[in-house]
């Protein structure tokens, strides 16, 4: 499932450049409230994870805190918007296919 399929590559690049100042590896200062922009950022953030790996909550946090100060919200959005799935006890996370 591609949640950003209707968004052009140019528009994605523009959104990412606006939030990730300089290059796409920097931290973002503000997380958007508009769903389209949020999806583009979440897709970019999810691409930092290995799709063949399962992560612990601590490992997720370590990666996400490099992206945004409120990494708990980012983790929750990744689940809510279907980029990641997790075990019922919240101990394991993986990229959703």
N, C-alpha and C positions, 0 to 999 in steps of 0.2 A: 504494500500500500504506500503510495507516494503522496503525502499530504500537500506537497508544494508543486504538484504537477502543473497546475494552471498558472504558475508564476514564471515569467521568462527568466532566462539566465542573466540578462542585463539588469532586470529589476532585482533579482537576488543579489547580484554583485553590488548594486547601489545600496541596498539595505544593509548588507554586511559592512561595506565601507563606512557607512554612516555610524554604525554601532561599534565596530572594531576599528578604532582609530589607528591609522598607520598601516597595519596589516592584520590578517585574520587570526593571528596568534595572541594579540593583545587582550587585556581584560576589557570588558564592557563596563561602562559607568552607569548606564540606565538601561533597564530592561523594558521593552515596549509593551504597551497595553493592547495595541491592535493585533488581532489574531494573525493576520497575514505576515506581519513583521516578526511576530513571536515564532511562527512556524519556520520561517527562514533561519532565524538564529538557532532554534532548537535543532534543526537539520544539520547546521554547521557544527554545533556542539556535539551532537551524536556521532558525527564523522570522526571525532577524536578517539573513539572507542573501537576496539577490535570486535567485529561481529561474531567471531568464533570463540569468544571468551565470556565467562561469567565473572561478575565483579561483586565484591562484598560492598556493604554500605560505606565502609571506611575508604575503600579504593575509589568508589564513585565520588565521594566527598573530596578526596585529594585531587582528583582531576578537575572537578567542577569549581572548586574554590580558586583555582587559577584563572577561571573565566569570569566569575562574578562573585561579589561579596556575599550575596544571599544564595549560596549554592544549594541550600535545602529547597528553596522554591524552584530552582532550575531542575533539580532531581525530580520533584513532584510534577512539574510540567512535562518532563520527558516521559513520565508514566501516563499522565492524563491525556496527552496528545498522541499517544501510541507509538512513540519512538522506542521505548523500553518496556519491558515487562519485569515483574519481580515475583519472588516467592511469597507465599501468604504471610510468612513471619518477617518479611522485609530484609532477610539476611543475604539474598542473592538477587542480582540484577543482570539482565542481558538485553541485547538489541533485539527488538521484535522483528520478525520476518514478514 
